[in-house]
Amino acid sequence: MAAYVIYQAEVLDAERYEAYKVLAAASIAAAGGRYLVRGGAVEALEGALPAGRSVVVEFPSMRDALAWYRGEAYTEARKLREGAAQAKMYIVEGI
């Protein structure tokens, strides 16, 4: 069953965040993930919009998504993100 990483972040340091995005994208591709949503226009339908950017990444399974998150490549990317953004991230199984 596919798994979806939902990520929302408010960027605090644009320069460092750009470096994070490069490493994060490479780690996602190497782990078999693919972006479904990466920024873009948003419109509130109900409630308030989340602050910052929204990203959705699809992985083949929950196991693959967790291996990516806990893996060395994304751990290095997360180090760049520290202090560059305030983020929320979670994984949801889907169809």
N, CA and C of each residue as an Amber inpcrd file, in Angstrom:
protein
   285
   0.8490000  -1.1750000   0.0000000   0.0000000   0.0000000   0.0000000
   0.8940000   1.2370000   0.0000000   0.5780000   2.1960000  -0.8380000
   1.3560000   3.4370000  -0.9080000   1.2570000   4.2090000   0.4060000
   2.2660000   5.0210000   0.6660000   2.2870000   5.8920000   1.8450000
   2.6360000   7.2940000   1.3720000   2.0650000   8.2780000   2.0410000
   2.2240000   9.6730000   1.6480000   2.8010000  10.4730000   2.8030000
   3.9160000  11.1230000   2.5390000   4.5150000  12.0190000   3.5200000
   3.9010000  13.3930000   3.2910000   3.2760000  13.9270000   4.3160000
   2.6690000  15.2590000   4.2760000   3.5920000  16.1850000   5.0560000
   3.9930000  17.2570000   4.4060000   4.9800000  18.1690000   4.9970000
   4.4880000  19.5970000   4.8390000   4.5350000  20.3320000   5.9200000
   4.1680000  21.7500000   5.8860000   5.2490000  22.5140000   6.6410000
   5.7430000  23.5900000   6.0260000   6.8370000  24.3280000   6.6550000
   6.7180000  25.8150000   6.4050000   7.1180000  26.5440000   7.4000000
   7.2490000  27.9850000   7.2800000   8.7510000  28.2740000   7.1990000
   9.1910000  28.8290000   6.0690000  10.6090000  29.0760000   5.8350000
  11.0600000  30.3050000   6.6170000  12.1610000  30.1420000   7.3490000
  12.7220000  31.2220000   8.1530000  14.0300000  31.7550000   7.5620000
  14.7590000  30.8950000   6.8580000  16.0330000  31.2540000   6.2310000
  16.0290000  30.6830000   4.8160000  15.6960000  31.5330000   3.8430000
  15.4980000  31.0790000   2.4560000  16.7600000  30.4500000   1.8610000
  17.9150000  30.9960000   2.1460000  19.1580000  30.4750000   1.5660000
  19.4460000  29.0540000   2.0520000  19.3830000  28.8480000   3.3510000
  19.6010000  27.5030000   3.9060000  18.5070000  26.5430000   3.4630000
  17.2850000  27.0460000   3.3480000  16.1830000  26.1810000   2.9320000
  16.3750000  25.6950000   1.5020000  16.9130000  26.5330000   0.6360000
  17.1880000  26.1230000  -0.7440000  18.1890000  24.9680000  -0.7690000
  19.2120000  25.0400000   0.0570000  20.1880000  23.9520000   0.1450000
  19.5170000  22.6740000   0.6610000  18.6350000  22.8160000   1.6390000
  17.8680000  21.6730000   2.1560000  17.0480000  21.0280000   1.0490000
  16.3600000  21.8440000   0.2440000  15.4960000  21.3090000  -0.8130000
  16.2830000  20.4450000  -1.7960000  17.4940000  20.8470000  -2.1290000
  18.3180000  20.0720000  -3.0640000  18.6290000  18.6980000  -2.4800000
  19.0950000  18.6710000  -1.2320000  19.4120000  17.3850000  -0.6010000
  18.1660000  16.5400000  -0.3710000  17.0800000  17.1740000   0.0460000
  15.8440000  16.4280000   0.2880000  15.3400000  15.7820000  -1.0000000
  15.3320000  16.5290000  -2.0960000  14.8540000  15.9940000  -3.3790000
  15.6920000  14.7990000  -3.8230000  17.0080000  14.9010000  -3.6810000
  17.8820000  13.7860000  -4.0640000  17.6090000  12.5630000  -3.1940000
  17.3990000  12.7700000  -1.8980000  17.1420000  11.6450000  -1.0000000
  15.8010000  10.9870000  -1.3040000  14.8140000  11.7860000  -1.6630000
  13.4940000  11.2530000  -2.0100000  13.5780000  10.3940000  -3.2660000
  14.2280000  10.9120000  -4.2930000  14.3650000  10.1570000  -5.5460000
  15.1290000   8.8510000  -5.3150000  16.2130000   8.9100000  -4.5440000
  17.0160000   7.7150000  -4.2800000  16.2360000   6.6570000  -3.5020000
  15.2540000   7.0920000  -2.7080000  14.4600000   6.1610000  -1.8910000
  13.1970000   5.6830000  -2.6040000  13.0150000   6.0710000  -3.8590000
  11.8430000   5.6170000  -4.6100000  10.6080000   6.4590000  -4.4140000
  10.7620000   7.6440000  -3.8240000   9.6200000   8.5360000  -3.6330000
   9.4380000   9.4620000  -4.8190000   8.2710000  10.0800000  -4.8740000
   8.0270000  11.0720000  -5.9280000   7.1120000  12.1580000  -5.3800000
   7.4210000  13.3860000  -5.7950000   6.6110000  14.5210000  -5.3730000
   5.2600000  14.4840000  -6.0750000   4.1940000  14.6980000  -5.3170000
   2.8570000  14.8930000  -5.8720000   2.4660000  16.3610000  -5.7600000
   2.9030000  17.0000000  -4.6850000   2.6630000  18.4260000  -4.4420000
   3.9660000  19.0070000  -3.9190000   4.3560000  20.1350000  -4.4920000
   5.5790000  20.8020000  -4.0170000   5.3690000  22.3020000  -4.1600000
   4.7900000  22.8970000  -3.1100000   4.4680000  24.3140000  -3.1750000
   3.2430000  24.5180000  -4.0560000   3.1890000  25.6270000  -4.7490000
   2.0790000  25.9000000  -5.6440000   1.0000000  26.7330000  -4.9900000
   0.0700000  27.1500000  -5.8100000  -1.0340000  27.9970000  -5.3470000
  -1.9490000  27.2000000  -4.4170000  -2.4510000  27.8610000  -3.4020000
  -3.3940000  27.2350000  -2.4710000  -4.5930000  28.1500000  -2.2660000
  -5.7070000  27.5380000  -1.9360000  -6.9220000  28.2860000  -1.6280000
  -7.6310000  27.5670000  -0.4950000  -7.9910000  28.2880000   0.5330000
  -8.6910000  27.6950000   1.6710000 -10.1240000  27.3650000   1.2810000
 -10.5230000  26.1460000   1.5520000 -11.9080000  25.7320000   1.3480000
 -12.6600000  25.7370000   2.6700000 -11.9860000  25.3060000   3.7230000
 -12.5460000  25.3220000   5.0810000 -11.3950000  25.5590000   6.0420000
 -11.5790000  26.4050000   7.0070000 -10.5330000  26.6870000   7.9880000
  -9.4280000  27.5520000   7.4170000  -8.3970000  27.7160000   8.2170000
  -7.2730000  28.5670000   7.8360000  -6.2250000  27.7690000   7.0700000
  -5.5540000  28.4470000   6.1630000  -4.4570000  27.8250000   5.4400000
  -3.2750000  27.6060000   6.3790000  -2.5070000  26.5240000   6.1720000
  -1.2840000  26.3790000   6.9590000  -0.2790000  27.4450000   6.5280000
   0.5700000  27.8530000   7.4500000   1.6070000  28.8290000   7.1190000
   2.6580000  28.1760000   6.2300000   3.1720000  28.9040000   5.2710000
   4.2900000  28.4190000   4.4620000   3.9030000  27.4810000   3.3420000
   4.7980000  26.5730000   3.0540000   4.6280000  25.6630000   1.9170000
   4.1010000  24.2980000   2.3330000   3.4120000  23.6590000   1.3940000
   2.9150000  22.3050000   1.6020000   3.5400000  21.3880000   0.5590000
   3.9000000  20.1810000   0.9850000   4.5170000  19.1930000   0.1060000
   3.8720000  17.8410000   0.4000000   3.6160000  17.0660000  -0.6540000
   3.1440000  15.6910000  -0.5100000   4.0620000  14.8120000  -1.3580000
   4.6200000  13.7830000  -0.7200000   5.5130000  12.8550000  -1.4080000
   4.9400000  11.4530000  -1.2800000   4.8870000  10.7440000  -2.3930000
   4.3880000   9.3640000  -2.3970000   5.5520000   8.3880000  -2.3650000
   5.4410000   7.3770000  -1.5120000   6.3900000   6.2710000  -1.4550000
   5.6210000   4.9780000  -1.7050000   6.3000000   3.9400000  -2.1850000
   5.6090000   2.6740000  -2.4460000   4.9350000   2.0670000  -1.2180000
   5.5090000   2.3200000  -0.0270000   4.9420000   1.7340000   1.1960000
   5.3390000   2.5730000   2.4070000   4.6850000   2.3160000   3.5240000
   5.0340000   2.9550000   4.7880000   6.4760000   2.6050000   5.1590000
   6.8370000   1.3740000   4.9430000   8.2030000   0.9250000   5.2360000
   9.2280000   1.7330000   4.4460000   8.9660000   1.9560000   3.1590000
   9.8770000   2.7450000   2.3260000   9.9500000   4.1910000   2.7980000
   8.8130000   4.7600000   3.1750000   8.7870000   6.1450000   3.6510000
   9.5740000   6.2840000   4.9500000   9.4010000   5.3540000   5.8620000
  10.1290000   5.4000000   7.1270000  11.6290000   5.1800000   6.9070000
  11.9870000   4.2740000   5.9980000  13.4030000   4.0480000   5.6980000
  14.0310000   5.3150000   5.1260000  13.3050000   6.0150000   4.2600000
  13.7970000   7.2920000   3.7240000  13.9980000   8.2970000   4.8620000
  12.9830000   8.4750000   5.6990000  13.0410000   9.4760000   6.7650000
  14.1910000   9.1860000   7.7280000  14.3920000   7.9350000   8.0500000
  15.4180000   7.5490000   9.0180000  16.7940000   7.3370000   8.3860000
  16.8440000   7.3640000   7.0640000  18.0910000   7.0940000   6.3520000
  19.1130000   8.2140000   6.4550000  20.3400000   7.8720000   6.1190000
  21.4630000   8.8050000   6.2250000  21.2810000  10.0330000   5.3370000
  20.8210000   9.8430000   4.1090000  20.7090000  10.9740000   3.1750000
  19.7180000  12.0240000   3.6690000  18.5480000  11.5900000   4.1240000
  17.5830000  12.5830000   4.5950000  17.9560000  13.1310000   5.9680000
  18.6420000  12.3510000   6.7750000  19.1190000  12.8640000   8.0600000
  20.0500000  14.0540000   7.8340000  20.9100000  13.9580000   6.8260000
  21.7940000  15.0840000   6.4860000  20.9840000  16.2850000   5.9950000
  19.9670000  16.0410000   5.2010000  19.1120000  17.1360000   4.7190000
  18.4030000  17.8130000   5.8910000  17.9030000  17.0190000   6.8280000
  17.2100000  17.5890000   7.9950000  18.1180000  18.5030000   8.8030000
  19.3990000  18.1620000   8.8810000  20.3470000  19.0120000   9.6030000
  20.4000000  20.4060000   8.9770000  20.3220000  20.4770000   7.6490000
  20.2970000  21.7830000   6.9690000  19.0140000  22.5430000   7.2730000
  17.9260000  21.8130000   7.4320000  16.6280000  22.4620000   7.6630000
  16.5120000  23.0390000   9.0740000  17.2600000  22.4890000  10.0120000
  17.2030000  22.9690000  11.3990000  17.5080000  24.4560000  11.4420000
  16.5820000  25.2320000  11.9540000  16.7380000  26.6730000  12.0340000
  16.3650000  27.4150000  10.7640000  16.2520000  26.6850000   9.6580000
  15.8840000  27.3130000   8.3790000  14.3750000  27.2960000   8.1600000
  13.6620000  26.4100000   8.8820000  12.2140000  26.3110000   8.7250000
  11.6080000  25.6620000   9.9650000  10.3600000  25.9960000  10.2260000
   9.5630000  25.2990000  11.2360000   8.6480000  24.3710000  10.4510000
   8.7480000  23.0760000  10.7380000   8.0440000  22.1110000   9.9130000
   7.1800000  21.1580000  10.7290000   6.1460000  20.6580000  10.0510000
   5.3190000  19.5460000  10.5340000   5.3970000  18.4900000   9.4380000
   5.5330000  17.2330000   9.8360000   5.6160000  16.1660000   8.8420000
   5.0050000  14.9030000   9.4320000   4.2320000  14.2120000   8.6160000
   3.6840000  12.9350000   9.0500000   3.4530000  12.0390000   7.8340000
   3.2540000  10.7530000   8.0860000   3.0510000   9.7650000   7.0210000
   1.6560000   9.1810000   7.1600000   0.9920000   9.0280000   6.0200000
  -0.3520000   8.4600000   5.9840000  -0.3670000   7.3450000   4.9480000
  -0.8870000   6.1690000   5.3090000  -1.0720000   5.1160000   4.3090000
  -2.2660000   5.4830000   3.4510000  -2.1760000   5.1330000   2.1950000
  -3.2690000   5.4370000   1.2770000  -3.4750000   4.3100000   0.2820000
  -4.1210000   4.6840000  -0.8000000  -4.3860000   3.6760000  -1.8320000
  -3.5280000   3.9250000  -3.0500000
